[in-house]
Amino acid sequence: MSMSSDMQVKIGLPGQFLFEGRAVNLNAVAPNGAFGILPNHVDLVTALVPSVLLIIQPDGAERVFGIDEGVLVKKGQYVDIAVRRGVESADLASLDETVGDFFESLEDEERVARSALSRLEADMVRRFAGLRTQP
């Protein structure tokens, strides 16, 4: 096994990548607690809980992500993370506001979707009711 100084990390959302890049350190939270991964860490698979994910890049830059539940797979020098929802913030101090704004916009989208579904259901019920009255 060759020793490596960094890892290739991908954070995937449904339909797109939130992050793709190199990292020298990754910190995340599993159901049994927080953990860190360095480049030559043993391979692993773990679930992730809604939490803060911190990536430190080779140049020392920190990338901070607020994530929903997901799964992390580390194999060799590759770390693949799949999460339902996630957002990147400029820093840890502003993460709370960024996550709040993100979920507020999701709630608005979900409200619109529920309203459209209710209209479709009501239309379907009216059409079925109309079928009874026709000879």
C-alpha positions in Angstrom: 0.0 0.0 0.0 1.4 3.4 -1.0 1.3 6.3 1.4 -0.6 9.3 0.2 -0.6 12.9 1.4 -4.2 13.6 0.5 -7.6 12.1 -0.5 -10.0 12.7 -3.3 -13.4 13.7 -1.7 -16.8 14.0 -3.4 -20.0 15.1 -1.7 -23.0 14.2 -3.8 -26.5 15.4 -3.6 -29.4 13.9 -5.6 -28.6 15.1 -9.1 -25.4 17.1 -8.5 -22.1 17.3 -6.6 -21.8 19.8 -3.7 -18.0 19.4 -3.5 -15.3 17.6 -5.5 -11.7 18.1 -4.5 -8.6 17.1 -2.6 -8.4 17.0 1.2 -5.8 16.3 3.9 -8.4 16.0 6.7 -12.1 15.3 6.9 -14.3 15.6 10.1 -17.8 14.2 10.2 -20.4 12.8 12.6 -21.8 9.3 12.6 -24.6 7.9 14.8 -22.1 6.8 17.3 -20.1 10.1 17.4 -17.7 12.4 15.7 -14.7 11.1 13.8 -11.9 12.3 11.6 -10.3 10.8 8.5 -6.7 11.3 7.4 -5.4 10.3 3.9 -4.1 6.8 5.0 -7.1 5.9 7.2 -8.4 2.4 7.0 -11.2 1.9 4.5 -14.7 2.3 6.1 -18.4 2.7 5.5 -20.6 4.6 7.9 -23.9 6.4 8.1 -23.8 10.2 8.7 -26.3 12.2 10.8 -27.4 15.7 10.2 -24.4 17.7 11.3 -21.4 19.8 10.2 -18.9 18.3 7.8 -15.4 19.9 7.8 -12.9 19.4 5.0 -9.3 20.8 5.1 -7.7 21.1 1.7 -4.0 20.7 1.0 -3.5 24.5 0.9 -4.9 24.7 4.4 -8.3 26.1 3.3 -11.3 24.9 5.4 -14.6 24.0 3.7 -17.6 23.9 6.0 -20.8 22.0 5.0 -24.1 21.6 6.8 -25.4 18.2 5.8 -28.5 16.1 6.3 -28.3 12.3 6.9 -26.3 10.3 4.4 -23.5 7.7 4.0 -19.7 8.0 3.7 -17.6 5.4 1.9 -13.8 5.5 2.1 -11.8 3.2 -0.1 -8.1 3.8 -0.7 -7.6 7.5 -1.3 -11.2 8.1 -2.4 -14.0 9.3 0.0 -17.5 9.4 -1.5 -20.2 11.0 0.6 -23.9 10.9 -0.4 -26.3 13.1 1.5 -30.0 14.0 1.0 -29.5 17.7 1.4 -26.4 19.9 2.0 -25.2 23.4 1.9 -21.7 25.0 2.0 -21.0 28.0 4.2 -18.2 30.5 4.2 -17.3 29.6 7.8 -18.5 27.9 10.9 -19.8 31.2 12.4 -22.2 31.8 9.4 -23.3 28.2 8.9 -26.4 28.5 11.2 -27.7 31.4 9.0 -26.9 29.6 5.8 -28.6 26.4 6.8 -31.6 28.4 8.1 -32.0 30.2 4.8 -31.6 26.9 2.9 -34.3 25.1 4.8 -36.6 28.0 4.7 -36.5 28.0 0.9 -37.1 24.2 1.0 -40.1 24.7 3.1 -41.5 27.1 0.6 -40.9 24.7 -2.3 -42.5 21.9 -0.3 -45.6 24.0 0.5 -46.1 24.8 -3.2 -45.7 21.1 -4.1 -48.2 20.1 -1.4 -50.7 22.6 -2.7 -50.3 21.4 -6.3 -50.8 17.8 -5.1 -53.9 18.7 -3.2 -55.4 20.4 -6.4 -54.6 17.3 -8.4 -56.2 15.0 -5.9 -59.3 17.1 -5.7 -59.6 17.2 -9.5 -59.2 13.4 -9.6 -62.0 12.9 -7.0 -64.3 15.2 -9.0 -63.6 13.2 -12.2 -64.3 9.9 -10.5 -67.5 11.3 -9.0 -68.5 12.5 -12.5 -68.1 8.9 -13.8 -70.7 7.7 -11.4 -73.4 10.1 -12.7 -72.9 9.2 -16.3 -75.0 6.4 -17.8 
